[in-house]
Amino acid sequence: MKMRTLAATLALAPLVACSGAATTSGTTSTPAPSGGSDPVVSQLLAAASELAGQRGYTPSSTRPTTGRLNNGTQQDVNVTLNQGREYLVIGMCDRGCSDVDLQLFDASGTKVSEDVMDDDVPILEFRAASSGSYRMRVVMARCTTEPCAYGVSVYSK
């Protein structure tokens, strides 16, 4: 696993700081397609895509995952990865959130990668050791205006 990419955080931070807070109600316990995401998260997903492209990554076949979580809750999402490919996974959340974490588990349940730093832009960068289904866990570690919207995009090269 490579070290966290500071450039990604710096590129996304201005959008987080300038964005308005989400003004939605209700909680979605399952991921929603990217078309129904929070406007702040949609802007951040677009910025993440541009940054990933600058680093030579292209969107994977997995669509961006969006949803809403309350403080201290989590959502698991299945993703299919290919052996030997390099992956960049970028997560983000709305202004009501100050800490969202990502964890990635292989088919046997072994943790492959994680970013549990105290921030709102978790980044995973790794090479898949095997092809198959992986479980990506989004953890809403700190959300002050519940529910908080999140988005996660997967890129590969």
Summary of the structure (lengths in Angstrom):
residues: 157
radius of gyration: 14.2
end to end distance: 14.9
largest distance: 41.4
contacts: 516
relative contact order: 0.28
helix: 20%
strand: 41%
